[in-house]
Amino acid sequence: MFPGQEWGKDSLDNSIDLRIQCLWFLVGPMTYPNPMEDVNTMPVSPPIKRADSFPLSAQAPRRSSTGKGGFTLIELLVVIAIIAILTAILFPVFAQAREKARQTACLSNEKQIGMGIMMYAQDNDETYPNANPPTPAINGGTGPYLSWDQQIAPYVKNVQVYACPDDTYTYNPATSYRFWDGSLQAQALRRSYQYVALINTVEAGGADKNTGLGGTLYASAPGHAVSDVDSTSSTIQLVEAWVPSASSGSYVGSYSSAIFTNCDTWKLPWRKIKSSAAEDQLPTGCSSSLSSVPSVGHSSGANYIMADGSARWLPWGRVRANDFAYFKLRKSSTAFNP
């Protein structure tokens, strides 16, 4: 529209027509009807049917108006089967995780004990505790021998570390044993570890004086010096020795079952009983203990405290190898099988 020109009906129609043609030019031909055609000639869509006008068989199933829709038997069986499969998969995993946690806690306890032994050695001319040296009992005690745990008591304040979390066997009451310190008998503190003295080996043909940091059992002399050990990091000084036998009950402060000596190698975890395999055989003079049930240990092995105060997990095969070389102070140049 130009200045001075007035709007009229023809002008309005022409303007609308022009705009519609421009729109068609930009968009292109569509399947929609031409808006300029008579609306009476446009196709009419069929009316949409209401949902309730369909036959009942064609409608979707409805839940009860009370909201208590049930499950079919097949659905329930599928859910039960899935739960059973998940349980079978996850329960062993959870059990292994719990056992691993107990093994770690046990190892942590042993590290604290090992540290206490090393502090004892530093304060006692670089010598290790003795294996139950004769010492007058105190506080009404009836055991005139000082157990290794009482020798390092000033350095290990938490008495709970002497018990492995996996050691849950029921033992004879503490009153069945003799204690150096009578006050400890009433506490009945479980002790899961034994201090190594002389053990039997094939090389020695019996009790081997080249084994055991504690020296001779019930001797007044001190234990071995640190300098007597070739390799402190590969020499065992304490073992896990809790076994399913009431007679092997062990309590803090009692010298009974405090020492690992002679044929006690039958107690080492994961030794197979009544086995013909070479690694499951015991040293000279110990064949009568082959049928004895060993300690359970952890994951095909056990935790051990080494002569340098460290603690580590070792499998039975490595501990048994080369005539129990891990227990020897001076490592032998002779090879043994196993």
Protein Blocks (a to p, Z undefined) as FASTA:
>chain_A
ZZhiacdfklmmmmmmmmmmmmmmmnopafbdcfkbcfklpccddddddfklpcfklpcc
dddfklpaccdfklmmmmmmmmmmmmmmmmmmmmmmmmmmmmmmmmmmmmmmmmmmmmmm
mmngoiacdehiadddeehiabfcdcfklmmmmmmmblklmpcfklmcccddfklpccfb
lmlmmnopacfbdcddddddfklopacfkgojklpghiabdcddfklpmblmlccfbdcf
bdcbfklgccehiaghkbcghjlmmmpghiaehiabfklpccehilmmmmpccdfbjghi
acdddfkopacdddfklmmgghilllpmbacfbdcdZZ
